[in-house]
Amino acid sequence: MKHLFVWGLLLLASVLSGCATNSMTGRSQLSLVSPESVMKQSTLHYGNLLGDLRKKDKVLVNTNLTRRIDQITNRLIAQAVLYRPETAQWNWRVSVIDDIKTINAFCMPGGLMAIYTGLAEGLQATDDEIAQVMGHEIGHALANHGAEKMSVQVASSVAVLAASAVVSSNSRQFQNNQALLTVSALAFVNLPNSRTAETEADRIGIELAARAGYKPQAAVSLWQKMMRANKEKGGSDFWRTHPSSERRIEFLRGLEPPMQALYTRASASMTPPFDWLHGDKARRPQMDGSRPLAFYSESWDAFSQGRSELGAGSALGFTFVQGKLFRLYSEKSWRDLAQETLDANFRMDLAYFYLGQSAAGLGFDEAARTYLARAAELAGTADASCAKHLMVSCSGIDVIQASRAR
């Protein structure tokens, strides 16, 4: 059974190495399923689900409610594609399912959405509240939570086989262990969305809605309505995948002040320049992939205004990420470069140069001038110059000349 043991270790190694950093959230996610596979499975499942519902005459078409949902969702999509420009090519869809008893909504990978009349009409949800729930669902898709769940399922299956192989002394024991461990794996896979995923979707959703011209206060009122409905009805499908708590409501309430600023800058009557749900895909706006929006945070707000100050950090830590920083710089991935440089938090002329280039690439011209001037200043010092540092290289960049070139 030596071969089973070795095979099991190889399987475990493949699972442990299958992680990638999500550029939107900055979080490391399990990524064992290709985007193509995720989209294919999503399209298949969505088509089958809607096909069955249409046979039962449960999908509303061209009603006041569907037009209302279309308008709200279109405004949210117009904001979503600014954060992930590649999603401009998704097959965005939204369906309204006629089921007043079901309080639910979802967005599958690839932007395939649905909302039930139980949520839209049963809760007497306002446009602002519907925008919050649809923004939340779009948030799951933007943050790759569906792909992450699929990867967990794959990892669970692989882990079952690997663990069975490692602890088994013969083929029969291997089969018995596999069957036993599968039960545990399925229990884990079928748990609701993680708190981390829910928090990310809440965070993304309230910002999408605010930028689309919908009141951020509606996030709290929406969840309060759904919590009351959940208690009155003794549970609903929505709560099986969207666990709630007072802490969640407090989190959303805490986001209201900065989101209110975004809402104030947005036009409440804004109309997207393109119909993402029904327009000709070939005529969709061309998105600039080098200038994606970043979600609001105090640190990002400070960066965009030229107020970021890098700390002492660690020279060793900076050397570990230096190759990645140079790659992002070469690829003109300005949002990711800025975030990675801020995370490294190392006071160095090269780091400020990267911040300056990122700010310029993202259109923060005043901030760019501030950071590049700082880079040129530090390049003349002994302790913060990459050219004079013992551990940090300049990656082939003449910081002084490059900083003064702008």
Number of C-alpha atoms within 10 A of each C-alpha: 14 12 10 21 18 13 17 21 16 13 19 18 13 14 20 12 11 14 16 13 12 16 15 20 16 14 14 11 20 22 23 21 18 11 14 9 12 20 20 14 15 20 18 11 14 18 13 12 11 17 14 12 15 13 9 10 12 16 19 17 13 8 10 10 15 19 13 13 21 20 17 23 25 23 25 27 25 21 20 25 20 19 20 20 18 14 18 20 17 15 16 21 19 19 18 23 23 18 17 15 14 18 23 23 23 21 25 26 27 23 27 23 21 22 25 23 23 19 25 23 16 15 17 14 19 14 16 21 26 26 31 32 27 27 32 28 25 29 27 27 22 26 23 22 22 21 25 19 20 19 22 22 19 17 24 20 17 18 25 24 23 25 21 25 27 20 15 20 14 12 13 10 14 21 14 12 18 20 14 13 17 17 11 12 18 13 9 13 17 12 10 14 18 14 13 10 19 22 18 20 23 26 20 26 25 29 31 32 34 31 25 31 25 31 24 30 20 25 27 19 18 22 20 16 15 20 18 12 17 16 10 10 10 8 13 17 13 16 15 13 16 14 14 16 11 11 9 17 17 11 15 21 17 11 19 21 12 15 24 19 13 21 22 14 13 16 13 14 9 10 15 15 11 17 18 24 17 12 10 10 16 8 8 14 14 11 16 11 16 16 22 20 17 18 14 15 11 8 14 18 14 13 23 21 15 20 14 19 15 16 12 11 14 13 17 12 12 21 15 13 14 21 12 14 24 17 13 19 17 11 11 18 19 25 23 22 25 26 21 21 23 21 14 23 21 22 21 25 29 31 31 31 26 27 30 30 27 31 28 21 17 21 13 17 17 14 23 28 19 18 28 29 20 20 28 22 16 22 24 16 15 11 15 21 25 24 22 15 15 10 11 19 15 17 14 8 15 14 27 20 10 14 26 12 8 12
